[in-house]
Amino acid sequence: MIKRSTLARNVAGAVLVLALTGTAAYAQSQQPAQPAKPAAPAKTAQTKPAANAPAPAQAQPAAPAGQPQAAAPQIPAIPIPWVKRCQEEPSIKKEVCNMEQTIITDTGQFLVRFGIFEIKDDPKKAFIVSFPTGLLLRNGFRVALANEQPVLGTFIMCDQQVCRGDIQVDQGFIDRMKKAPGLTLQVANAVGRIISYPIGLGDFAKIYDGPQTDPKVFDEQVKKIQDQVKARQDQVKSEAEAREQQTKAGLEKLGAEKLKGAQPAQ
């Protein structure tokens, strides 16, 4: 079994959390040293192979089994750029690498984090996933590369912010992942409803085969996303305040009309 060292704690979790501190997306803590991170699945409905997924993830509730798939409301999502970190693990004297991507909503809410954890020259790899809490854990999660049948994974642990799980995979899975246009993650929420996350994989092959992420470049990319999220948060806040003022004005007008109608005739 793959052992995730301190790299699992400090690499993607720490980099992403610290880089995005201040946005609502990262109210979660660093990753724990588990052989994986959580993901999505369900046993209540039959899962179809993932279709060619668009780059930005769109969380979509699945229709109940036996019913036609209705057009689900799509959640605007932003993919944080892939991050790759490698370091020598003293206990095994081998290099370990962690490659992850985080998806958030356009207002900064955390949706999912997924990726690959591997030890150099070890044929056993781990597909790792993290999801927000509030899941039906006994159902595990599922991941399906485009045009492939889904693979079932199990949750490892949860803390106050996220639930983490993994699937043991091999190099063949990673090679197919590098060529796939996208994948779909599925998880069941607390009431058993399946939520699907189609995610594009356009940059995965380049990240997997390339060098470690340049911290300065990554910080610049994250800063742009922070600004984008902040602008959207301000817009949402402004729209909410406008609706509140409109509602208040309407109620005041209605109250004045009722009061006027209740006055006795002179």
Helices and strands as residue ranges (DSSP letters): H 6-10, H 12-19, G 24-26, E 60-61, E 77-79, E 83-89, E 94-105, E 110-119, E 125-132, G 137-139, E 141-145, E 151-158, E 162-169, H 171-179, E 182-188, E 194-200, H 204-209, H 215-262
